[in-house]
Amino acid sequence: MKGEWHSYTPDGRPVVVRRQGELWIVTCGRSRAQSKNLDVALSQAVRSEADVVEHAHEVDYPTWIRTAADRIDPET
């Protein structure tokens, strides 16, 4: 991936993903996470905000995260 990937979670929070060396850096709302694994970084950033708990029953976040990761880096 070159540059940044911008999107929104199903509940409307902005998500920005970028690659820095071996690390994926994900910002979701006010949360930030990084990992060598894109799925892990996305999951940590998306789930770290308290709002997710309130919306968890409404949104299938694991599927959203997997779909986003496939769009960002199809080789994963």
Order of alpha helices (4+ residues) and beta strands (2+ residues): beta-beta-beta-beta-alpha-alpha-alpha
